[in-house]
Amino acid sequence: MQLPPMPPRRGEDDSHLIPLINIVFLLLIFFMLAGALTRPDPFAVEPPASPRAGESAGEALQVLLDREGRLALDGQPLEMQALKTRLARAVEAAAEGGEGVSVHLRADRRVSSARLLDLTQALQETGVERIFLLTLKARGETP
């Protein structure tokens, strides 16, 4: 006597496993893309420490100043004159929309105060309204 072939058995475990694998792969792809959206800085900047942490206004242009005096705007290295030109254009565009331009300034902690002052004056000359000096929170300090 021959038995008929048994159909493949499909249990409850298998029916929930495939959608779970799909979700895991979708999350993996999402985090890989989200992690790649930030552009690395063109050069290393070590911000100074500050005992107080403040909050800055949302959207702002990012200006980097390293210890050798190199500048970058939103991750793109520029000379001072090119930086002023790009900021002046941004100020013009923002003025048409009725908004002001904010700048997040990330300066290396070893930059002289005179160099930092020259840069902030140059930013103000282009029409930038708000300049935020980004710092790291000092360790061991209480707010």
N, C-alpha and C positions, 0 to 999 in steps of 0.2 A: 504494500500500500504506500502510495506516494502522497506526501502532503503538498498542498499548494504553496507557492512561494509567499513568504510573509511580506506585506508592504513595509516600507521603511517606517520605523516608529519615530514619531515626532512628539517629544515630551514638552512640558511647559518650560523647562529650563532653556531649551533651544529657541523657543519663540520669543523670549525676552533678551536673548544674548545678542542677536544681530542688531536690533535698534540701539542697544547700549554701546556696542562697538562703533556704530555710526556716530553717535553723539560724542564719544571720546575722540574719534578722529577729527570731527568738526571743531571741537574745542582745541585740539592740538594745532590745527591749521590757523584758527583764530589767534591764538597766543603767539604763534610764530610770526604772523603778519603784524600784529599789534606791537610786538617787541622790535620789529625792524623799522617802525615808523620814525623813531627818533634818530636823528643824524648825529654822528660823533663829532665832537669839537675838533677844529683843525689843529689846535695845539693845546697843551696842558695848561690849566689855570687852577691855582690853589687859592680859593677865596680866604679872606681873613676871618677870624673867629669873632663872634659878638655875643655878649651875655644875654641880649634880648632878641627874641624872634618876633619879627613883624610880618604883616601881611601886605602884599602888593596888589594893585589892581590887576584884573584878569589878563587880557591880551596885551602883549608888549613886544617890541623888537628886542632882540638879545644882542648886546655888544660885548665882545670879549677883549680883554687887554692883558697880555702876558707880561712876564718880567722883563723881556727884551724890548717891549714897546710895540709888539705886533698887534694889529687890530683885526677883528672879524665881526661881520654883521650877519646874524642868523646862520652861523656856521660857514660863511664864505670869507676867506681872508681878503682884506682890502687895505689900501693906503689911506691916510687921513683925508686927502682931498676926495677920493672916491666915496669914502664913508659919509662925508658931509653932503655930497651930491645925492647919494641914495636916501639919506635921512631927509633932506630938503624935499625930495620928490614924495616921500611918505607923508611928510607934514602937509604938503599941498593936497594930496589925495584925501587925507583925513579931514582937512578943512572943508573940502567940498561936501563931505558927509556930515559935517557939523560936529566932528569929534576931534580930540587932541591925541597926540602921539605920546606914548609912554615907552621908556627904555629901561630894560633890566641890564644893569652894568655888572659884569662879572670880571673883576680885576684881581690879578694875582696879589697875594698879601705882601710880596716883596717889592711891589711897584712904589716908587716914591710918591709922596703926597703932592708934590709939585706937578708931576706927570698926570696924576689923577685929576687934579684941579684943572689943568690945561684941557684935558679931554672933556670934562663936564662943561667947561665954558664953551668949547667947540660944539658940543651937543645942544646947548642952549641957544647958540647963535643960529643953528639951523631951524629953530622953532620948536624943539622938543619941550613939552610942558612939564613932564614928570620924569625924574630919573631915580631909579631905585638901585642902590648899591647892594648886591646880593652877598650875603655872608653865611658862614656856617655857625651853628649854635655852639658856643663854647661848652666844653665838657666840664662837669662838676658844678655848673652854675644852676641855680634854681630860678625859675621865672619870677 
